[in-house]
């Protein structure tokens, strides 16, 4: 199945020759794929306040962007051409989308972001643009014409609500139909326009900026670091200028700040918490029909467990991270937790301590009984 998904390439060869390097067009990447939902079902999702959605209209240098949730009447007022509806994190609300996303686990889960779906009427587009991350564009129903360019001019239009390229010069062009897929590495300019009413599924990947990582790490240090002591100056001498910050004061402050240190272990702890942290707009809810520990353990040991689609479970060096929280499991839990992190579902039997951990996650809405 992976070779079909990658156009006959093994994951190893794809990662070596294409990932983060050059585009790849894959015809019939998912044979028989016609999509995961209808335009009407997509509009229903866009009406929910727990689903991130956007509506894009326009072309050329004139664009309009509206954010959901939307009402049914909003769509009835739209023209027959020239607009696109986007729904983010489809994998959080649709099991079939989560299953589709799992096909791309040849890329580490820590890099995977989400599955976005776009529905466009004829002529619909979000304009020529580039992404700062890798993306797979899988075509569902209908056809979309894609133009791409390796141009280095990435200047954008001013005073528009979208990041639209000011100058776009197509170098390659294809029309994708159901099941076709286009892989694009970061900063490849691309422009997709619907040939007819169509839906495209975008598998995107996380690529935090250096500034985002640095800010996150500084916040991590603020939460975890404790430094003893206080500024003192028992040998204070009279200064010529009271308004001057003296050299001795600067030296003491420098020495105090130099005590802020970290090592590889601290970096790993930060990375695990940061990369497993859900997005700010992601919330978990307790199960509608909570089980007792005994009932949960009985069911879990009978049919297994599965992570909630919103949950992120990662590990490194024997340390595990789920949804921004860290823990070190018992020795008899480690292998099973690694399997859960890799496959996102786990078959029984489970040791009692792991059942208790899973029960806590179940109550938090992070994990469910595997009913499939």
WOSULZI-V440037 format. One record per residue. N is the residue number from 1. RES is the residue in three letters. SS is DSSP state (h for helix, s for strand, l for the rest). PHI is phi in whole degrees, -180 to 180 (NA if undefined). PSI is psi in whole degrees, -180 to 180 (none if undefined). Layout:
# WOSULZI-V440037
n:N res:RES ss:SS phi:PHI psi:PSI
n:N res:RES ss:SS phi:PHI psi:PSI
This chain:
# WOSULZI-V440037
n:1 res:UNK ss:l phi:NA psi:-38
n:2 res:UNK ss:h phi:-65 psi:-37
n:3 res:UNK ss:h phi:-66 psi:-35
n:4 res:UNK ss:h phi:-65 psi:-45
n:5 res:UNK ss:h phi:-59 psi:-35
n:6 res:UNK ss:l phi:-105 psi:21
n:7 res:UNK ss:l phi:67 psi:36
n:8 res:UNK ss:l phi:90 psi:-5
n:9 res:UNK ss:l phi:-86 psi:145
n:10 res:UNK ss:l phi:-76 psi:156
n:11 res:UNK ss:h phi:-56 psi:-38
n:12 res:UNK ss:h phi:-62 psi:-45
n:13 res:UNK ss:h phi:-70 psi:-39
n:14 res:UNK ss:h phi:-60 psi:-48
n:15 res:UNK ss:h phi:-64 psi:-35
n:16 res:UNK ss:h phi:-74 psi:-42
n:17 res:UNK ss:h phi:-101 psi:-23
n:18 res:UNK ss:l phi:-123 psi:-42
n:19 res:UNK ss:l phi:-54 psi:123
n:20 res:UNK ss:l phi:68 psi:12
n:21 res:UNK ss:l phi:-124 psi:-55
n:22 res:UNK ss:l phi:-152 psi:155
n:23 res:UNK ss:l phi:-68 psi:161
n:24 res:UNK ss:s phi:-147 psi:123
n:25 res:UNK ss:s phi:-95 psi:128
n:26 res:UNK ss:s phi:-124 psi:108
n:27 res:UNK ss:l phi:-78 psi:137
n:28 res:UNK ss:l phi:54 psi:45
n:29 res:UNK ss:l phi:-63 psi:-39
n:30 res:UNK ss:l phi:-123 psi:92
n:31 res:UNK ss:l phi:-57 psi:134
n:32 res:UNK ss:l phi:77 psi:7
n:33 res:UNK ss:l phi:-76 psi:122
n:34 res:UNK ss:l phi:-119 psi:4
n:35 res:UNK ss:l phi:117 psi:175
n:36 res:UNK ss:l phi:-115 psi:-15
n:37 res:UNK ss:l phi:-159 psi:165
n:38 res:UNK ss:l phi:-91 psi:164
n:39 res:UNK ss:h phi:-57 psi:-37
n:40 res:UNK ss:h phi:-65 psi:-42
n:41 res:UNK ss:h phi:-66 psi:-34
n:42 res:UNK ss:h phi:-67 psi:-40
n:43 res:UNK ss:h phi:-65 psi:-34
n:44 res:UNK ss:h phi:-65 psi:-40
n:45 res:UNK ss:h phi:-64 psi:-39
n:46 res:UNK ss:h phi:-68 psi:-12
n:47 res:UNK ss:l phi:-88 psi:-9
n:48 res:UNK ss:l phi:-85 psi:142
n:49 res:UNK ss:l phi:-82 psi:-8
n:50 res:UNK ss:l phi:-99 psi:9
n:51 res:UNK ss:l phi:-122 psi:130
n:52 res:UNK ss:l phi:-82 psi:123
n:53 res:UNK ss:s phi:-140 psi:154
n:54 res:UNK ss:s phi:-143 psi:151
n:55 res:UNK ss:s phi:-124 psi:124
n:56 res:UNK ss:s phi:-116 psi:130
n:57 res:UNK ss:s phi:-131 psi:147
n:58 res:UNK ss:s phi:130 psi:-175
n:59 res:UNK ss:s phi:-169 psi:169
n:60 res:UNK ss:l phi:59 psi:-118
n:61 res:UNK ss:l phi:-109 psi:9
n:62 res:UNK ss:s phi:-118 psi:114
n:63 res:UNK ss:s phi:-137 psi:148
n:64 res:UNK ss:s phi:-130 psi:134
n:65 res:UNK ss:s phi:-125 psi:125
n:66 res:UNK ss:s phi:-123 psi:143
n:67 res:UNK ss:s phi:-105 psi:143
n:68 res:UNK ss:l phi:-77 psi:-180
n:69 res:UNK ss:l phi:-73 psi:152
n:70 res:UNK ss:l phi:-112 psi:160
n:71 res:UNK ss:l phi:-102 psi:159
n:72 res:UNK ss:h phi:-57 psi:-36
n:73 res:UNK ss:h phi:-65 psi:-26
n:74 res:UNK ss:h phi:-62 psi:-37
n:75 res:UNK ss:h phi:-80 psi:-29
n:76 res:UNK ss:h phi:-68 psi:-24
n:77 res:UNK ss:l phi:-86 psi:-5
n:78 res:UNK ss:l phi:-78 psi:152
n:79 res:UNK ss:l phi:-72 psi:175
n:80 res:UNK ss:l phi:-82 psi:-11
n:81 res:UNK ss:l phi:-137 psi:160
n:82 res:UNK ss:l phi:81 psi:26
n:83 res:UNK ss:s phi:-141 psi:159
n:84 res:UNK ss:s phi:-138 psi:135
n:85 res:UNK ss:s phi:-108 psi:130
n:86 res:UNK ss:s phi:-117 psi:134
n:87 res:UNK ss:s phi:-125 psi:123
n:88 res:UNK ss:l phi:-90 psi:157
n:89 res:UNK ss:l phi:51 psi:48
n:90 res:UNK ss:h phi:-60 psi:-30
n:91 res:UNK ss:h phi:-66 psi:-16
n:92 res:UNK ss:h phi:-80 psi:-21
n:93 res:UNK ss:l phi:-123 psi:-8
n:94 res:UNK ss:l phi:-132 psi:113
n:95 res:UNK ss:h phi:-55 psi:-36
n:96 res:UNK ss:h phi:-65 psi:-33
n:97 res:UNK ss:h phi:-70 psi:-39
n:98 res:UNK ss:h phi:-63 psi:-39
n:99 res:UNK ss:h phi:-66 psi:-39
n:100 res:UNK ss:h phi:-63 psi:-43
n:101 res:UNK ss:h phi:-62 psi:-34
n:102 res:UNK ss:h phi:-65 psi:-19
n:103 res:UNK ss:l phi:-67 psi:-17
n:104 res:UNK ss:l phi:-101 psi:25
n:105 res:UNK ss:l phi:-80 psi:11
n:106 res:UNK ss:l phi:-75 psi:-10
n:107 res:UNK ss:l phi:-103 psi:135
n:108 res:UNK ss:l phi:-53 psi:142
n:109 res:UNK ss:l phi:-58 psi:-30
n:110 res:UNK ss:l phi:-65 psi:-20
n:111 res:UNK ss:l phi:-95 psi:-20
n:112 res:UNK ss:s phi:-73 psi:136
n:113 res:UNK ss:s phi:-104 psi:-82
n:114 res:UNK ss:s phi:-161 psi:-180
n:115 res:UNK ss:s phi:-113 psi:117
n:116 res:UNK ss:s phi:-107 psi:144
n:117 res:UNK ss:s phi:-120 psi:140
n:118 res:UNK ss:s phi:-125 psi:134
n:119 res:UNK ss:s phi:-113 psi:127
n:120 res:UNK ss:s phi:-130 psi:138
n:121 res:UNK ss:l phi:-83 psi:169
n:122 res:UNK ss:l phi:-49 psi:131
n:123 res:UNK ss:l phi:83 psi:-5
n:124 res:UNK ss:l phi:-69 psi:143
n:125 res:UNK ss:l phi:-164 psi:165
n:126 res:UNK ss:l phi:-111 psi:14
n:127 res:UNK ss:l phi:86 psi:165
n:128 res:UNK ss:l phi:-70 psi:129
n:129 res:UNK ss:s phi:-157 psi:-179
n:130 res:UNK ss:l phi:-138 psi:155
n:131 res:UNK ss:l phi:-110 psi:154
n:132 res:UNK ss:l phi:-94 psi:15
n:133 res:UNK ss:l phi:-142 psi:164
n:134 res:UNK ss:l phi:-72 psi:150
n:135 res:UNK ss:s phi:-152 psi:141
n:136 res:UNK ss:s phi:-106 psi:130
n:137 res:UNK ss:s phi:-112 psi:103
n:138 res:UNK ss:s phi:-101 psi:124
n:139 res:UNK ss:s phi:-84 psi:130
n:140 res:UNK ss:l phi:-96 psi:-127
n:141 res:UNK ss:l phi:-69 psi:154
n:142 res:UNK ss:l phi:77 psi:-170
n:143 res:UNK ss:l phi:-132 psi:142
n:144 res:UNK ss:s phi:-131 psi:134
n:145 res:UNK ss:s phi:-92 psi:124
n:146 res:UNK ss:s phi:-111 psi:133
n:147 res:UNK ss:s phi:-118 psi:138
n:148 res:UNK ss:s phi:-131 psi:161
n:149 res:UNK ss:s phi:-155 psi:141
n:150 res:UNK ss:l phi:-94 psi:22
n:151 res:UNK ss:l phi:-57 psi:149
n:152 res:UNK ss:l phi:-94 psi:-14
n:153 res:UNK ss:l phi:-80 psi:102
n:154 res:UNK ss:l phi:-115 psi:25
n:155 res:UNK ss:l phi:-66 psi:148
n:156 res:UNK ss:s phi:-117 psi:158
n:157 res:UNK ss:l phi:-65 psi:145
n:158 res:UNK ss:l phi:-90 psi:155
n:159 res:UNK ss:l phi:60 psi:35
n:160 res:UNK ss:l phi:-127 psi:151
n:161 res:UNK ss:l phi:-80 psi:0
n:162 res:UNK ss:l phi:-123 psi:160
n:163 res:UNK ss:l phi:-87 psi:82
n:164 res:UNK ss:l phi:-99 psi:132
n:165 res:UNK ss:s phi:-67 psi:136
n:166 res:UNK ss:l phi:-70 psi:-40
n:167 res:UNK ss:l phi:-129 psi:121
n:168 res:UNK ss:l phi:-125 psi:125
n:169 res:UNK ss:l phi:-123 psi:108
n:170 res:UNK ss:l phi:-66 psi:138
n:171 res:UNK ss:l phi:-115 psi:-27
n:172 res:UNK ss:s phi:-141 psi:154
n:173 res:UNK ss:s phi:-150 psi:135
n:174 res:UNK ss:s phi:-145 psi:155
n:175 res:UNK ss:s phi:-107 psi:124
n:176 res:UNK ss:s phi:-101 psi:135
n:177 res:UNK ss:l phi:-112 psi:-178
n:178 res:UNK ss:l phi:-51 psi:127
n:179 res:UNK ss:l phi:90 psi:-14
n:180 res:UNK ss:l phi:-77 psi:154
n:181 res:UNK ss:s phi:-145 psi:144
n:182 res:UNK ss:s phi:-122 psi:124
n:183 res:UNK ss:s phi:-99 psi:134
n:184 res:UNK ss:s phi:-130 psi:128
n:185 res:UNK ss:l phi:-77 psi:172
n:186 res:UNK ss:l phi:-59 psi:147
n:187 res:UNK ss:l phi:67 psi:16
n:188 res:UNK ss:l phi:-87 psi:119
n:189 res:UNK ss:s phi:-67 psi:138
n:190 res:UNK ss:s phi:-147 psi:153
n:191 res:UNK ss:s phi:-144 psi:111
n:192 res:UNK ss:s phi:-110 psi:131
n:193 res:UNK ss:s phi:-130 psi:131
n:194 res:UNK ss:s phi:-70 psi:127
n:195 res:UNK ss:l phi:-77 psi:-36
n:196 res:UNK ss:l phi:-147 psi:-175
n:197 res:UNK ss:l phi:-60 psi:119
n:198 res:UNK ss:s phi:-146 psi:164
n:199 res:UNK ss:s phi:-131 psi:135
n:200 res:UNK ss:s phi:-125 psi:135
n:201 res:UNK ss:s phi:-107 psi:120
n:202 res:UNK ss:s phi:-106 psi:118
n:203 res:UNK ss:s phi:-97 psi:108
n:204 res:UNK ss:s phi:-107 psi:160
n:205 res:UNK ss:s phi:-128 psi:150
n:206 res:UNK ss:l phi:-75 psi:137
n:207 res:UNK ss:l phi:-147 psi:75
n:208 res:UNK ss:l phi:-64 psi:147
n:209 res:UNK ss:l phi:-76 psi:163
n:210 res:UNK ss:h phi:-59 psi:-40
n:211 res:UNK ss:h phi:-64 psi:-42
n:212 res:UNK ss:h phi:-63 psi:-44
n:213 res:UNK ss:h phi:-65 psi:-43
n:214 res:UNK ss:h phi:-64 psi:-44
n:215 res:UNK ss:h phi:-64 psi:-42
n:216 res:UNK ss:h phi:-64 psi:-40
n:217 res:UNK ss:h phi:-68 psi:-39
n:218 res:UNK ss:h phi:-64 psi:-38
n:219 res:UNK ss:h phi:-67 psi:-37
n:220 res:UNK ss:h phi:-62 psi:-45
n:221 res:UNK ss:h phi:-62 psi:-40
n:222 res:UNK ss:h phi:-60 psi:-37
n:223 res:UNK ss:h phi:-80 psi:-25
n:224 res:UNK ss:h phi:-113 psi:-19
n:225 res:UNK ss:l phi:-93 psi:136
n:226 res:UNK ss:l phi:-127 psi:122
n:227 res:UNK ss:l phi:-117 psi:125
n:228 res:UNK ss:l phi:-84 psi:161
n:229 res:UNK ss:l phi:105 psi:173
n:230 res:UNK ss:l phi:-152 psi:155
n:231 res:UNK ss:l phi:-64 psi:131
n:232 res:UNK ss:l phi:-137 psi:156
n:233 res:UNK ss:l phi:-149 psi:68
n:234 res:UNK ss:l phi:-66 psi:-21
n:235 res:UNK ss:l phi:-103 psi:31
n:236 res:UNK ss:l phi:-60 psi:133
n:237 res:UNK ss:l phi:-115 psi:155
n:238 res:UNK ss:l phi:-64 psi:130
n:239 res:UNK ss:l phi:-99 psi:149
n:240 res:UNK ss:l phi:-66 psi:-40
n:241 res:UNK ss:l phi:-118 psi:108
n:242 res:UNK ss:l phi:-62 psi:-25
n:243 res:UNK ss:l phi:-82 psi:-5
n:244 res:UNK ss:l phi:-87 psi:140
n:245 res:UNK ss:l phi:-85 psi:110
n:246 res:UNK ss:l phi:-72 psi:161
n:247 res:UNK ss:h phi:-62 psi:-39
n:248 res:UNK ss:h phi:-65 psi:-38
n:249 res:UNK ss:h phi:-66 psi:-46
n:250 res:UNK ss:h phi:-61 psi:-40
n:251 res:UNK ss:h phi:-66 psi:-41
n:252 res:UNK ss:h phi:-67 psi:-41
n:253 res:UNK ss:h phi:-64 psi:-41
n:254 res:UNK ss:h phi:-60 psi:-45
n:255 res:UNK ss:h phi:-66 psi:-37
n:256 res:UNK ss:h phi:-67 psi:-44
n:257 res:UNK ss:h phi:-69 psi:-31
n:258 res:UNK ss:l phi:-65 psi:-15
n:259 res:UNK ss:l phi:-75 psi:-11
n:260 res:UNK ss:l phi:-77 psi:106
n:261 res:UNK ss:l phi:-134 psi:160
n:262 res:UNK ss:l phi:-148 psi:164
n:263 res:UNK ss:l phi:-133 psi:-175
n:264 res:UNK ss:h phi:-61 psi:-34
n:265 res:UNK ss:h phi:-64 psi:-41
n:266 res:UNK ss:h phi:-68 psi:-38
n:267 res:UNK ss:h phi:-64 psi:-44
n:268 res:UNK ss:h phi:-63 psi:-40
n:269 res:UNK ss:h phi:-64 psi:-45
n:270 res:UNK ss:h phi:-63 psi:-47
n:271 res:UNK ss:h phi:-59 psi:-44
n:272 res:UNK ss:h phi:-63 psi:-45
n:273 res:UNK ss:h phi:-68 psi:-45
n:274 res:UNK ss:h phi:-66 psi:-46
n:275 res:UNK ss:h phi:-77 psi:-17
n:276 res:UNK ss:h phi:-98 psi:-7
n:277 res:UNK ss:l phi:-68 psi:126
n:278 res:UNK ss:l phi:-65 psi:158
n:279 res:UNK ss:l phi:-63 psi:157
n:280 res:UNK ss:l phi:-57 psi:-27
n:281 res:UNK ss:l phi:-93 psi:9
n:282 res:UNK ss:l phi:-99 psi:125
n:283 res:UNK ss:l phi:-128 psi:148
n:284 res:UNK ss:l phi:-110 psi:147
n:285 res:UNK ss:l phi:-123 psi:147
n:286 res:UNK ss:l phi:-63 psi:152
n:287 res:UNK ss:l phi:-60 psi:146
n:288 res:UNK ss:l phi:-63 psi:-36
n:289 res:UNK ss:l phi:-124 psi:80
n:290 res:UNK ss:l phi:-62 psi:143
n:291 res:UNK ss:l phi:-101 psi:157
n:292 res:UNK ss:l phi:-75 psi:164
n:293 res:UNK ss:h phi:-59 psi:-42
n:294 res:UNK ss:h phi:-65 psi:-45
n:295 res:UNK ss:h phi:-67 psi:-40
n:296 res:UNK ss:h phi:-63 psi:-46
n:297 res:UNK ss:h phi:-61 psi:-39
n:298 res:UNK ss:h phi:-65 psi:-46
n:299 res:UNK ss:h phi:-69 psi:-44
n:300 res:UNK ss:h phi:-61 psi:-41
n:301 res:UNK ss:h phi:-77 psi:-5
n:302 res:UNK ss:h phi:-99 psi:-44
n:303 res:UNK ss:h phi:-126 psi:-6
n:304 res:UNK ss:l phi:95 psi:179
n:305 res:UNK ss:s phi:-131 psi:162
n:306 res:UNK ss:s phi:-143 psi:140
n:307 res:UNK ss:s phi:-67 psi:143
n:308 res:UNK ss:l phi:-62 psi:143
n:309 res:UNK ss:l phi:-53 psi:-27
n:310 res:UNK ss:l phi:-81 psi:-16
n:311 res:UNK ss:l phi:-76 psi:147
n:312 res:UNK ss:l phi:-127 psi:116
n:313 res:UNK ss:s phi:-116 psi:120
n:314 res:UNK ss:s phi:-131 psi:164
n:315 res:UNK ss:s phi:-151 psi:156
n:316 res:UNK ss:s phi:-160 psi:134
n:317 res:UNK ss:l phi:53 psi:41
n:318 res:UNK ss:l phi:79 psi:0
n:319 res:UNK ss:s phi:-106 psi:136
n:320 res:UNK ss:s phi:-117 psi:151
n:321 res:UNK ss:s phi:-137 psi:128
n:322 res:UNK ss:s phi:-132 psi:121
n:323 res:UNK ss:l phi:51 psi:42
n:324 res:UNK ss:l phi:89 psi:-4
n:325 res:UNK ss:s phi:-107 psi:145
n:326 res:UNK ss:s phi:-114 psi:150
n:327 res:UNK ss:s phi:-160 psi:157
n:328 res:UNK ss:l phi:-113 psi:114
n:329 res:UNK ss:l phi:-78 psi:166
n:330 res:UNK ss:l phi:-69 psi:159
n:331 res:UNK ss:h phi:-58 psi:-38
n:332 res:UNK ss:h phi:-79 psi:-1
n:333 res:UNK ss:h phi:-101 psi:-23
n:334 res:UNK ss:h phi:-58 psi:-52
n:335 res:UNK ss:h phi:-61 psi:-42
n:336 res:UNK ss:h phi:-69 psi:-36
n:337 res:UNK ss:h phi:-69 psi:-35
n:338 res:UNK ss:h phi:-63 psi:-42
n:339 res:UNK ss:h phi:-64 psi:-40
n:340 res:UNK ss:h phi:-65 psi:-41
n:341 res:UNK ss:h phi:-65 psi:-38
n:342 res:UNK ss:h phi:-74 psi:-47
n:343 res:UNK ss:h phi:-102 psi:-15
n:344 res:UNK ss:l phi:69 psi:3
n:345 res:UNK ss:s phi:-145 psi:157
n:346 res:UNK ss:s phi:-146 psi:133
n:347 res:UNK ss:l phi:-91 psi:150
n:348 res:UNK ss:l phi:-76 psi:174
n:349 res:UNK ss:l phi:-88 psi:162
n:350 res:UNK ss:l phi:-121 psi:143
n:351 res:UNK ss:l phi:-65 psi:156
n:352 res:UNK ss:h phi:-58 psi:-40
n:353 res:UNK ss:h phi:-64 psi:-36
n:354 res:UNK ss:h phi:-72 psi:-36
n:355 res:UNK ss:h phi:-61 psi:-39
n:356 res:UNK ss:h phi:-67 psi:-40
n:357 res:UNK ss:h phi:-64 psi:-46
n:358 res:UNK ss:h phi:-62 psi:-35
n:359 res:UNK ss:h phi:-66 psi:-41
n:360 res:UNK ss:h phi:-60 psi:-42
n:361 res:UNK ss:h phi:-66 psi:-37
n:362 res:UNK ss:h phi:-62 psi:-44
n:363 res:UNK ss:h phi:-65 psi:-30
n:364 res:UNK ss:h phi:-83 psi:-8
n:365 res:UNK ss:l phi:86 psi:13
n:366 res:UNK ss:l phi:-87 psi:-23
n:367 res:UNK ss:s phi:-144 psi:148
n:368 res:UNK ss:s phi:-132 psi:162
n:369 res:UNK ss:s phi:-68 psi:135
n:370 res:UNK ss:l phi:-80 psi:98
n:371 res:UNK ss:l phi:-90 psi:-5
n:372 res:UNK ss:l phi:-74 psi:none
